[in-house]
Amino acid sequence: MDFEAIKAAAQGYQADMTRFLREMISHPSESCEEKEVVHCIKAEMEKLGYDKVEVDGLGNVIGWMGEGDKIIAFDSHIDTVGIGNINNWEADPYQGYEDDAVIFGRGGSDQEGGMASAVYGAKIMKELGLIPAGSTVVSIVTGNGLKDVQSGIQAAGEPMRVSPDMDALLAAFAAQDIRP
C-alpha cells in the first residue's frame, strides 16, 4: 500500500475537507436536531460521486462506494451538545474559526471532523483503487438522539445487518498492518 499516495491525495483534498467541516459546523446539530447537517453531508457525498446515498427513516445518512458484498464501514455521529451561553465562547461556535493548527467550533473535534475524514477517505480509497475486490465502503452517519422513540422505531424500517469479517480483522492485527 502506497501511504505516500494516500497522504498526497488527502492533502489534495485539504481545502475541500476544511470547507466541508466548516459547513457542517455552521449547522447547529444538537441531539434530535441534526436535519440540516444530514442534508449537508448527503449533498457532499453526492458531489463526491458516491455510488449510492440515502437517508433512512431515523435520519441517518448512509453512503456507499464500491459494489461488493463485504462491507468496510466508517461510522461517525454528528449530534452535538448545546453551546450554553454564546457569550462564554471565544469565537462563534457555528463559524468554524480556523487557524494554522485547528478548526474551532461545535462538533469540530467530536465528531464532525471525523465525519469529514470518513467521507473523503472513501472517495480517496475509490480513486486510488484501494477498495478490495468484492467489497463496499459504507459511510454511516448517525445522530444519537430520538425525541420520540416510538416514532423513531416505526420510521426506521428494516435494519441494515453487517457481520464483521473476523478473519480479515485478525489477519490485519497479526500482520500489524495497523498504522496511525
C-alpha angles and dihedrals in degrees: 000000000000104000091179090058090050091048091048091050091050091048089050089058096042095108091046093048091048092050091047093049092048089049091052091048090052090066114073106233109180114164110294091013101079099115097110095048090046089058090046092054093044091052091049092050090050091048090052092054102252109180091233134004125186141168112216128214092274094053096255117146116226120188123187128205118179135015110251135112096238112085125217103191130201109190125191136161124222105191118110137191120253124275098235113205106004089208089069091064121095090213133014104282090216098052100070095230109211135199131163093286110029147024105222123204145096108304095009095120100018098071123306090084089059089048092054089050093048094048092051093037091063090048091051092047090055094045093050095043092246098135103102117240110271093022137110127202111222121193108201117193117190138184112213104216138075120188092191110031095188092054090046093053091048092047095046098078122189112353120239109244119212123181116196118236096234093183091058092046093049092046091052092050092045091051089045087230089154114112132180 
